[in-house]
């Protein structure tokens, strides 16, 4: 796997780092505040030193949200376990979801409810549209659920980030 990166604090010097090659190990990633198209990615070198990098193409923006919902879709539609793990990994340990019917779910409750839902919605796709940045940590977007080409639900969603992870999400059904 290759990542296009730049050294943190610079405005140029783009280069590629082979993750997994020459003993370089991916350790963790978090969004860089106030830079929605970059993420701070930590790697460990063979000498066990951590190297902080700012990597292009991650971020809490339309692309991040679309990828995040693609992971959820892949789990619900196809039952891909890696997708569920990636989806849940983007949530803060203190995550709270307020559903369209007003239920409040913590991360463990969300995890448990999704665990048995793999492959339960064949034909599902989720579209993320109209992403608006309210602040660097708060985003609003439209989430459209489609099954076999027909729209079955539309939600206005507000997402709050902390430390590069989803802290809170509130969904409001649009009729």
PEPEQUI-V812095 format. One record per run of one state. SS is the DSSP state (@ for helix, = for strand, . for the rest). FROM is the first residue (numbers start at 1). TO is the last residue. Records with the same first field share a line. If there is no record, write none. Layout:
SS: FROM-TO ; FROM-TO
This chain:
.: 1-1 ; 8-14 ; 19-24 ; 32-37 ; 45-49 ; 57-61 ; 79-80 ; 90-90 ; 99-103 ; 116-123 ; 136-137 ; 148-149 ; 163-164 ; 175-175
=: 2-7 ; 15-18 ; 25-31 ; 38-44 ; 50-56 ; 91-98 ; 104-106 ; 124-135 ; 138-147 ; 150-162 ; 165-174
@: 62-78 ; 81-89 ; 107-115
